[in-house]
Structures are given as C-alpha cells and as structure tokens.
Amino acid sequence: MSSSSQPNRRRKTSVAAADLYFPVDCWECIITFLKDDNRCLESLSLVSKELHTITNSLRFSLTICDQTIPFLPFLYRRFTNLTSLNLSRLSSSLSNLNRLLRQISRFRLKLTSLNLSNQEGIPTNGLLAFSKKITTLTSLICSHMRCIYRTEIFLIANCFPLLEVLDISDPVSFKDNQEVENLSFTLFKLRKVNLSGLDGIAKLLFHLSKNCPLLEEVILLRYYDLAFDGGGVASALCEAPRLTSLSFSTGFGLAYGESYITSQFIASIVSLKYLTSLDLLCSKISDELLSSIANEGLPLMRLVLQNCARYSYSGIFDLLSKCRHIRHLDLQGAVFLTDKHVVDLSLFLGDLVYINLTRCSLLTISAFFALINSCPSLSDIKMEYTGKNSLENSESLMDFTRPQLKYLRLAGNPWLTDENITMLASISPNLQLLDLTNCPCIEEGISQVLRMCCNIRRLNLSYCSKVKLLEMNFEVPKLEVLNLSYTNVDNETLYVISTSCRGLLQLSLEGCTKVTEMGLKQMLENFRATQIEACVSIVF
C-alpha cells in the first residue's frame, strides 16, 4: 500500500467516528429505554469509557450485602446519583449497622429511600448521624425487625420530617417503653404507612391519622386484635377523611367470634368519601358491609376480597351494580360464584382491567368467555384452580378478538384442553404472559398457541405432564422465560427450543429426568454467547 493512501484511510476512519458520535443526553435516553435491570448497565459499562461514565450516572439504586461492605467507598464515588439504598440483606449486628449508617452519612448522597428490613432493631444512633447529613429521605422501610419500640417511631419522625412512606410492618416484637402522646406530629408529609402485624396499634394509628393531613394509604394486615380494641382502629380511621387506600386483614381462622367487621368498622369505612382502593383479605365480612359501601357511593376503582368469608352473591352484586368504575377486582376464594353469577356481574364491569377468580370452584371456562366478551378493557385474568367441567365448543366464541388481553394465569385447571387453549390464543393475539402450570390435559396445542401469539414473553408449563413442543418448527422471537419443570421434555425438545426461541433468557428444567448433559450441551451450542450467559435457571 502506498504511503499516500494511508492519510486517506485515517481521514475516512476519523469521518466514520465523527458520524457515529452521539451526544450524552441521546445515549442516556437510549440506555434508559433499553435497560431493564442493573445487570444491563454493568454490561454496557464495559463497552467504552464514555458508556462507563454514562451508566454510572444512571445507577440510582444499590443493594448492600455483607460482601459489598469493603467496597462501599469506591461504589459511592462511582455511583454519585444514588437515591435508594437497600440494607435488608445484611446480617450485621445492630452496632455494625449503626457504624455503617454513620459511614454512609459521610458521602454526599441525595438519598430518598432507605430499606433497613430484617435487622435486629432500629439503629437509633446510626439514624441520628445519618439524618444530620442526609436530609432528603422520603421513604423508610423497617419491616420484619426483631424488635421495635414505640419511642423509636417518635425518633424516626424527628429525624426525617419529610417522610412520605413509612413501613414498620411485621416485627417479631412491638413494645411500649413509655407513653408517647405527641407521636408523629412532625410527619406532616406522610402519605403511606404500613403497620401490618403490629398488635395494639389503635393509639399509634390515631396519632398518625390525626396529625398527618396528607395521609392517603394505610396498610393494616394481620391485625388480630380488632375484636378487642373497642373500636380503636375504627375511630382512628375516622380521623383520616382523605384516605384513598385501605388494606386490612384479620385472619379469620382464630375463634374471636362470629365476625370481626363490626358496625363501627363499617361506619368508619363508609366515612372515607375519597376511598378508591379497598383490600379486605382473609377477614369475616358481611353483605351489610358491601351494601353500605354501595349505598354510600364510594368511588372505588380497586376492590380485593381475597379469601374473605361470610359474604354472598347478594352483597357483591349490590356493590358492583352501583360502583361501576372498578378496574381491579379480586374475588379469590368466593366459592359461591357460578358461571351465571359471573355472566350477570360482568355487565357492570365495563372498566375492568384485572380480575382474580382463583379457587372459585364452581366456575368453568364459560365464566372466562363471559368476562372477555363483556369487559373490553380486560387485560389481566387470573383464574386458577377453578371448576372441573369442560366447555363444549361454540363457534360463537370465535367471532371476536381481544387484542388488549395480555396476561393469562390459568394454573391448575383440568378442564383446559388443547382445543380450549387454541381458542383462547385465537382471540388474544397479543398475549405476553401465559401460565398453564399443572394443566394435565394440555399436549400438542401449545405449539399452535405460540404460533398465533407471537408476543408471548413468559410461558409456564411446569407440571404439564403431557405437553409436547416437537411441532414448534417456527420462530418464537420474543419468548424470554420458559418454565418446563417436572415435564417429560427430552433432549430432542431442547434442540427444538434452541432453534426456535433465540431470545430466551431463562429456562427452568427442574425435575426433567429425560434431559441429559449431552442434550444441554447441544442446546447451549445453538445459542449465541450472550444467550448462553443469560440462561441461568437450568436446574436438574
């Protein structure tokens, strides 16, 4: 090559490099759009110094475990835009946790979220030092602590007056060490509080409700003292008239009487005129409660009655016929519901987006088709372990499609056959998640489903003993997660998967006794190198 041609090559290379230049803000937009977790950022950071710097600036959360602690100074200097720290995986003593919080406070971090769950207790000294240097905290999670004292909540309120979210749920022990009358007066920005699993907290809830004018959401699960608190919780809720979300459960397995939901509690709920979300889980409720909500015209958009008892079709009909803007409905365990009931109720659910009818043992696929026929916005259906009677084929069910239907969880339904799931696929072409765990009658129909629903990303066929995928001789480009645990798949099936599912990120083969090491090697050879690294859930 002549010497005169070398400058030309350099000029062309330089022009090409200039043509490929992207401003930093463009790279940030691209990476933000592409990334789905921090592992993606780690891979991109290795490409170039420029991308290393950009990805560092886009890392906002950090989980600290025991092995991470020696490298923390380096990590804090590297990720200067951190806003969230998770310390819930630490196994340190309380004194070490205090020391760690003091260390964190020395760095210039604008943290808004701190998770201290699963520790021995509240690290009071560390939080005091932390709060003096880091004043931007708006979310503090201290769930599953070994012990929490009531006065420590007062300390939290004084340290972090800007808190919007406080979670002190499920401590092993919640103790009074002195009376605190002015508790929570400084939490004037608190919007959400989780007091689940705390006994005798009526007084605490009263203070929070009365002195936190912006309080919108209260979570009070596993509260077993309702029958003995003399209406304390009900009175406390009446002090929070702007509440929009209430989650409550008692656990009706304990013999505390005929019903936990008293007339006082009903009155407190219907007094919440802005309530849009009501979760009542594992509680004894009544038709009176549901009718009272209906008559008061509360603007409910989310209603969860999961595993509740003592109510009937009459109560739920009364509520849904008058509250017609429900988007999220959970009636899991409503054993009285029949297909005819669902047909009638679906006429009131024009705004419905999600429904859970798991363990409604009288329902069949007829109820499923009634819902998707009457609810044009329905995109997520969970209908697991329901009835045993199969639906006779009906051509009328094929006359419409529901492109908005994206998530189907139909585990444990023995009435599901190849014909049924093929019919489901034909009317829901945009499915992204399909869970058919423990559906014993499904065999070759799954290949037809994958052919018609090319947008499926997650497919669960675990415990489907008869399922066959050998006819999958076509591309399934978007499938990322496939669970075949405890099925009869063999090496030949793995080869078919490796040629058809080029985008696969996770494959579960636990309990697949017909798969051998040779079959796995052949499958991995067919994947690109990046895909091989991503297939991490292969278990024998």
MIVEXTOR-342691 format. One record per residue (C-alpha): x, y, z negated; residue in one letter. Coordinates in steps of 0.2 Angstrom, whole numbers, plus 5000, padded with zeros to 4 digits. Each point is the difference from the previous one (the first is absolute). Layout:
XYZa ...
! end
This chain:
500050005000m 500750175005s 500450134986s 498850125009s 498549884996s 500350004982q 499450184996p 498549965010n 499649854989r 500350104984r 498850145007r 498749875004k 500149924983t 499950174991s 498550055011v 499249834995a 500350034982a 499350185001a 498449935009d 499749884985l 500250134987y 498450014989f 499850144987p 499949944982v 498250044997d 499649895016c 501049864992w 499150024984e 498349995008c 500549845010i 500749924985i 498550044989t 498949935013f 500949845002l 500549964982k 498949894990d 501149974985d 501750044993n 500849855009r 499750095016c 500950154994l 501549904995e 500249925017s 499950175009l 501350084988s 501349885007l 499850065018v 500950174999s 500550134987k 498650125007e 498749864997l 500849964983h 499850184994t 498250015007i 499449844992t 500850054983n 498950155001s 498549905003l 500249884985r 498750064987f 499949864989s 501249894990l 499749844990t 501449974987i 500449834993c 501449944988d 501249975015q 499750185007t 500550094984i 501950015003p 499750085017f 498750134995l 501150165001p 500549955018f 498149975004l 499450164993y 501350105010r 499649905015r 498150024999f 499850184995t 498150015005n 499449864988l 498350044992t 499649834993s 501049884988l 499449834995n 500849934984l 498749864998s 501249865005r 501350044987l 500349884985s 500950134990s 499850034981s 499150164995l 501650084995s 500749975017n 498550065008l 500250164990n 501850025006r 499549975018l 498750145000l 501250124993r 501249955014q 498750035013i 499650174993s 501750065004r 499749995019f 499150135009r 498549895005l 498250075004k 499149854993l 498249995001t 499749824995s 500849894986l 499549824997n 500649934983l 498949845000s 500449844991n 501250074987q 500149984981e 499250174997g 499950185004i 501850075001p 499650164990t 501850074999n 500449965018g 498450085006l 500350164989l 501750025009a 499349965017f 498550124998s 501250154996k 500949985017k 498749935011i 498450104999t 499249945016t 499249844994l 498249975005t 499849814998s 500649894985l 499649815000i 500349914983c 499049845003s 500349834991h 501150084986m 500349894985r 499450134989c 499350185001i 499650124986y 498750135001r 501250144996t 501149955014e 498650055012i 500050174991f 501850015004l 499849965018i 498750145001a 501250124993n 501549955011c 499050005016f 498650125000p 499949995019l 499549825000l 498649955012e 500149814998v 500249914984l 500049814998d 500349924983i 499049855004s 500149824993d 501350024986p 500349854989v 499650114985s 499250174998f 500350074983k 499450154990d 501550084990n 499150164995q 498450105004e 500250115016v 498650125001e 500850115014n 500549865012l 500150045018s 499650194999f 501550045011t 499549885014l 498950135009f 500549935017k 499649824997l 498949925013r 500249814997k 500249904984v 500249814998n 499649934983l 499649825004s 500349874987g 500150134985l 498949964985d 499150144991g 500450145012i 498350094999a 500850144990k 501550015013l 498850005014l 498950144992f 501550114999h 500649975017l 498250035007s 499750164990k 501750085003n 500549955018c 498850105010p 500649935017l 499849824994l 499349905015e 500449824998e 499949894984v 500649815001i 499449914985l 500149815003l 500049864988r 499250104986y 499349874988y 499550124986d 498550085009l 498849914989a 500850074985f 500550185004d 498350074996g 499850095016g 501750084999g 500549965018v 498350065006a 500150164991s 501850035006a 499449985018l 498750134998c 501450124996e 500749985018a 498650065011p 501150025015r 500549825001l 500049925017t 500749834997s 499749884986l 500749824998s 499349904986f 500049824994s 499749904984t 500249825004g 498449924996f 500749834995g 500150064982l 498449984990a 499650184995y 498249995003g 498850005014e 500750155010s 501450124998y 499350145011i 498950094987t 498750145003s 501350124994q 501249945013f 498750015014i 499650184995a 501850055000s 500349935018i 498450085007v 500650174993s 501549995011l 499250105015k 501650005010y 500449814999l 500449935017t 501049844994s 499349884987l 500949834996d 499249894987l 501049844999l 499649844990c 498750094990s 498249964995k 499050135009i 498150025003s 498850045013d 499550154989e 501850075003l 499949985019l 498350085001s 500550144989s 501450045011i 498949995015a 498750114992n 501350134995e 500650015018g 501949994996l 501050035016p 500849834999l 501149955015m 500949854991r 499149874989l 500949854993v 499049874989l 501349875002q 499649844989n 498750104990c 498549914992a 498250034995r 499550105015y 498949945015s 499550035018y 498750124994s 501350124992g 501250005014i 498650025013f 499450154990d 501750084999l 500549975018l 498350065007s 500250174992k 502050025001c 500249985018r 501850075002h 500949854993i 501649975009r 500849874988h 498949864993l 500649864989d 498749874995l 501249864996q 499249864990g 498250065003a 499449825001v 498250055002f 500350075018l 499249915015t 500350035018d 498250095000k 500650114986h 501550065010v 499050025016v 498850124990d 501450094991l 501050035016s 498750125006l 500550124987f 501949995003l 500350105016g 501650084993d 500749844993l 501949985004v 500449864987y 499049864992i 500549854989n 498849864998l 501249874994t 499349854990r 498250055004c 499649815002s 498450015009l 500650105015l 500549945017t 500750075016i 498250075003s 500350134987a 501750045008f 499150045017f 498650104992a 501350114993l 501050035015i 498450035010n 499350134988s 501650094994c 500950085015p 501450074989s 500449834992l 501949975002s 500449894985d 499149844994i 500449894986k 498949854999m 500949854992e 499449844992y 498250035005t 498649875006g 500249835008k 498750015014n 500750035018s 499150125012l 499249935015e 500750085016n 499050155006s 500350095016e 499250164993s 501550024989l 501250025015m 499150155007d 501050134990f 501850044995t 500750084985r 501750085005p 500150084983q 500149844990l 501849984995k 500149894984y 499249834998l 500349904984r 499049845001l 501049884989a 499249844993g 498549995012n 499749825006p 498650065012w 501350095011l 500349905015t 501050035016d 498450065009e 499650124986n 501750084999i 500150015019t 498350095000m 500750124986l 501550035011a 498950045015s 499150144991i 501550074991s 501450035012p 501050124989n 500349884985l 501650044991q 499849884985l 499249835000l 500149894984d 499349825003l 500849924985t 499349834995n 498749995015c 500149815003p 499050005016c 501150115010i 501149915013e 500450065018e 498950165000g 501350114992i 500950005017s 498550085008q 499950124986v 501850065003l 499750015018r 498450124998m 500750104985c 501750065006c 500150134986n 500149874986i 501550044989r 499749894985r 499349825001l 499849884985n 499649825004l 500749924984s 499149844995y 499149995017c 500549815001s 499349985018k 500750165008v 500949985017k 501050135009l 500749905014l 498950085013e 500750174996m 501050025016n 499850195001f 500750154992e 499450064983v 501150165000p 499350084984k 499949864988l 501250044986e 499549894985v 499549825002l 499649884986n 499949825004l 500449934982s 499349824997y 499549975018t 500549865012n 501050115011v 501649915007d 501650045009n 499050015017e 498950134993t 501450104993l 500850015018y 498350065007v 499950144986i 501850055004s 499650025019t 498350094997s 500250114985c 501650105004r 499550144987g 499949884985l 500750074984l 499449884987q 499649815002l 499549894985s 500249825001l 499949944982e 499449824999g 500149965018c 500849834999t 500049975019k 501350145003v 501849955000t 501650104999e 500349965019m 498350085004g 500450164990l 501750025009k 499249985017q 498750134995m 501350124993l 501049995016e 498550065010n 499950164990f 501050155003r 501350044986a 498950134992t 498549894999q 501149864992i 500550124986e 498250054997a 499349824999c 500449994981v 498449904994s 500449835006i 499849884985v 500049815001f 
! end
